């Protein structure tokens, strides 16, 4: 079976408006506020620029930054390294963010691959095509990519053995900050849905801001073969240690 292909007006994405600069006259930090977004049924996000660098903030919490992207890239690189012997892998990425995971995946995947990207906050995609277009580097227009502006949980629930890999960089990991509904992705029911959506031997890869032993147990209880790895947010390993889980659905008996 193949992943669900949902209709998408790519031209509409290409014409997403550039977010105008907002009033920053009272800002003495050197940060420029480029835009504000609201997560559906969730919190307010702010896109800041400081020199050549960008940060997406939740109040005073840094959700993602161009200064600390190593673990997001590693999520894709380490997953792709585990997808051996697959000529045209099908991948689902939950959460575009700043596109680090998507770009790393495209660099590692063959041209026959297919990558579905689910992003629930439309402003994130507008920022990618607007203020951060140089960073985006055309990855959203790669012919292997299908962007779906919807909840990744919907794509997971709709698939039956459709994906070779599902990469979840949603919220802050199994314990979310931006939207309480995200917790369902990491619940026993959510993991069972991911199992059904993966092909035999497929991988569920999860990014988290911290390690959670209870989540490891939930993955194992769901039947996955689990490994967890600590990866620094920068290549030198400094700043923050993030956790990547790689949960493989076992191959079915012939």
C-alpha positions as CSV (number, residue, x, y, z in Angstrom):
1,X,0.0,0.0,0.0
2,X,1.0,3.6,-0.5
3,X,0.6,6.7,1.7
4,X,-2.5,8.7,1.2
5,X,-2.1,11.4,-1.4
6,X,-4.1,14.4,-0.5
7,X,-5.0,17.2,-3.0
8,X,-2.7,20.2,-2.6
9,X,-2.6,23.4,-4.5
10,X,1.2,23.8,-4.8
11,X,0.8,27.2,-6.5
12,X,-1.0,28.5,-3.5
13,X,2.0,27.5,-1.3
14,X,4.4,29.2,-3.8
15,X,2.5,32.4,-3.4
16,X,2.4,32.4,0.4
17,X,2.7,36.0,1.5
18,X,5.9,37.4,2.9
19,X,5.3,38.3,6.6
20,X,5.9,42.0,7.1
21,X,8.1,43.3,9.8
22,X,6.3,44.3,12.9
23,X,6.9,47.3,15.1
24,X,10.1,46.7,17.1
25,X,11.0,50.2,18.1
26,X,10.8,49.3,21.8
27,X,13.1,46.2,21.5
28,X,16.5,46.8,23.0
29,X,17.7,43.2,22.7
30,X,18.7,43.4,19.1
31,X,16.0,41.0,18.1
32,X,13.6,41.9,15.3
33,X,10.1,40.5,15.5
34,X,9.2,39.3,12.1
35,X,5.8,37.6,12.8
36,X,3.4,36.0,15.2
37,X,1.5,32.7,14.7
38,X,-1.1,30.9,16.7
39,X,-1.0,27.1,17.0
40,X,-4.5,25.8,16.4
41,X,-6.0,25.2,19.9
42,X,-2.6,26.1,21.3
43,X,-0.2,28.8,22.0
44,X,1.3,31.9,20.3
45,X,4.6,31.6,18.5
46,X,7.0,34.5,17.6
47,X,9.6,34.5,14.8
48,X,12.6,36.6,15.8
49,X,15.7,37.6,13.8
50,X,19.0,38.6,15.3
51,X,21.5,39.4,12.6
52,X,21.5,36.5,10.2
53,X,20.0,34.1,12.7
54,X,16.3,33.2,13.3
55,X,14.5,31.9,16.4
56,X,11.0,30.7,17.0
57,X,9.9,31.5,20.6
58,X,7.1,30.4,22.9
59,X,7.0,33.2,25.4
60,X,10.5,33.0,26.8
61,X,11.2,29.5,25.6
62,X,13.2,28.9,22.5
63,X,11.5,26.2,20.5
64,X,13.9,26.2,17.6
65,X,16.8,28.2,16.3
66,X,19.2,28.4,13.3
67,X,22.0,28.4,15.9
68,X,21.1,24.9,17.2
69,X,19.9,22.6,14.5
70,X,22.2,19.6,14.8
71,X,19.8,17.2,16.5
72,X,17.0,18.0,14.0
73,X,19.3,17.2,11.1
74,X,20.6,14.0,12.9
75,X,17.0,12.8,13.2
76,X,16.8,12.5,9.4
77,X,20.4,11.4,8.8
78,X,20.2,8.6,11.4
79,X,16.8,7.5,10.1
80,X,17.9,7.4,6.5
81,X,21.0,5.4,7.5
82,X,18.6,2.7,8.8
83,X,16.6,2.6,5.6
84,X,18.9,0.2,3.8
85,X,17.9,-1.8,0.7
86,X,14.8,0.3,-0.1
87,X,14.8,1.7,-3.6
88,X,12.0,4.3,-3.2
89,X,11.5,5.0,0.5
90,X,8.3,6.7,1.6
91,X,8.8,9.1,4.5
92,X,6.4,11.2,6.6
93,X,7.8,14.2,8.6
94,X,5.6,15.6,11.3
95,X,6.4,19.3,11.7
96,X,8.3,21.5,9.3
97,X,9.7,23.8,11.8
98,X,12.7,25.5,10.1
99,X,13.1,22.7,7.7
100,X,16.4,21.2,9.1
101,X,15.0,17.7,9.2
102,X,13.4,17.9,5.7
103,X,16.6,19.3,4.1
104,X,18.8,16.6,5.8
105,X,16.3,13.9,4.6
106,X,16.4,15.2,1.0
107,X,20.2,15.2,1.0
108,X,20.2,11.5,2.0
109,X,17.3,10.1,0.1
110,X,17.3,8.9,-3.5
111,X,15.4,10.8,-6.1
112,X,12.8,8.1,-6.3
113,X,11.8,8.7,-2.7
114,X,8.6,10.4,-1.5
115,X,8.5,12.8,1.5
116,X,5.2,13.9,3.0
117,X,5.5,17.0,5.3
118,X,2.6,17.7,7.7
119,X,2.6,21.3,9.2
120,X,-0.4,22.5,11.1
121,X,0.7,26.1,11.5
122,X,0.3,27.9,8.1
123,X,2.5,30.8,9.2
124,X,5.4,28.4,9.6
125,X,5.3,27.7,5.9
126,X,4.8,31.4,5.1
127,X,7.9,32.3,7.1
128,X,9.8,29.6,5.3
129,X,8.9,31.1,1.9
130,X,9.2,34.7,3.2
131,X,11.8,35.9,5.7
132,X,13.6,32.6,5.8
133,X,13.5,31.8,2.1
134,X,17.4,31.7,1.9
135,X,17.5,29.1,4.6
136,X,14.6,27.1,3.1
137,X,16.7,26.8,-0.1
138,X,13.8,25.5,-2.2
139,X,13.3,22.3,-0.2
140,X,9.5,22.8,-0.2
141,X,9.5,22.8,-4.0
142,X,11.5,19.6,-4.3
143,X,9.6,17.2,-6.6
144,X,9.9,14.5,-3.9
145,X,8.0,16.6,-1.4
146,X,4.3,16.8,-0.7
147,X,3.3,19.4,1.9
148,X,0.0,18.9,3.8
149,X,-1.2,21.7,5.9
150,X,-2.9,19.5,8.5
151,X,-2.2,17.5,11.7
152,X,0.3,14.7,11.2
153,X,-1.9,12.5,13.3
154,X,-4.5,12.6,10.5
155,X,-1.9,11.3,8.0
156,X,-0.8,8.6,10.3
157,X,-4.3,7.5,11.0
158,X,-5.2,7.4,7.3
159,X,-2.3,5.1,6.3
160,X,-1.9,1.3,6.4
161,X,1.6,0.1,5.9
162,X,2.3,3.2,3.8
163,X,5.5,4.6,5.2
164,X,9.0,3.3,5.6
165,X,9.7,6.0,8.2
166,X,7.7,8.4,10.3
167,X,9.7,11.3,11.8
168,X,8.1,13.2,14.6
169,X,9.6,16.5,15.5
170,X,6.3,17.7,17.0
171,X,6.2,20.1,19.9
172,X,9.0,19.5,22.5
173,X,8.7,15.7,22.3
174,X,6.5,13.3,24.2
175,X,5.7,16.0,26.8
176,X,4.4,18.9,24.7
177,X,4.4,22.6,25.3
178,X,2.5,24.1,22.3
179,X,-0.7,22.1,22.0
180,X,-2.1,19.5,24.4
181,X,-3.5,17.4,21.5
182,X,0.1,16.6,20.5
183,X,0.4,14.3,23.5
184,X,-1.9,11.8,21.7
185,X,0.8,11.1,19.2
186,X,2.9,9.6,21.9
187,X,0.2,7.8,23.7
188,X,-0.4,4.0,23.4
189,X,-3.2,4.7,20.9
190,X,-1.0,7.1,18.9
191,X,1.9,4.6,18.8
192,X,-0.5,1.8,17.7
193,X,-1.6,4.1,14.9
194,X,2.0,4.7,13.9
195,X,2.6,0.9,13.9
196,X,-0.2,0.4,11.5
197,X,1.0,3.2,9.3
198,X,4.5,1.8,9.0
199,X,5.5,-1.0,6.7
200,X,7.1,-4.1,8.2
201,X,10.7,-3.0,9.2
202,X,9.7,0.6,9.2
203,X,11.0,3.2,11.6
204,X,9.3,5.6,13.9
205,X,11.8,8.3,14.8
206,X,11.1,10.8,17.5
207,X,12.9,14.0,18.5
208,X,12.7,15.2,22.1
209,X,14.2,18.0,24.1
210,X,14.9,15.5,26.9
211,X,15.0,11.8,27.7
212,X,11.8,10.2,29.0
213,X,12.2,6.6,30.2
214,X,8.4,6.2,30.4
215,X,8.2,6.9,26.7
216,X,10.8,4.2,26.0
217,X,8.6,1.8,27.9
218,X,5.5,2.8,25.9
219,X,7.4,2.2,22.6
220,X,8.5,-1.3,23.8
221,X,4.9,-2.0,25.0
222,X,3.7,-1.1,21.5
223,X,5.9,-3.8,20.1
224,X,8.7,-1.7,18.7
225,X,12.4,-2.6,18.9
226,X,13.7,0.6,20.5
227,X,17.0,2.4,20.7
228,X,17.6,5.9,22.1
229,X,20.5,8.2,21.3
230,X,21.6,11.5,22.9
231,X,22.6,14.2,20.4
232,X,23.8,17.7,21.1
233,X,21.9,20.6,19.6
234,X,25.2,21.8,18.0
235,X,27.8,19.6,16.2
236,X,30.3,20.1,19.1
237,X,27.8,18.6,21.5
238,X,27.5,21.8,23.5
239,X,24.5,23.8,24.6
240,X,21.6,21.2,25.0
241,X,21.5,17.4,24.9
242,X,18.4,16.2,22.9
243,X,17.1,12.6,22.7
244,X,16.3,10.7,19.5
245,X,14.3,7.5,19.6
246,X,14.4,5.0,16.8
247,X,11.6,2.5,17.1
248,X,11.5,-0.2,14.4
249,X,8.4,-2.3,13.6
250,X,9.7,-5.8,13.3
251,X,9.7,-7.5,9.9
252,X,6.6,-9.8,9.6
253,X,7.2,-13.5,9.1
254,X,7.0,-14.6,5.5
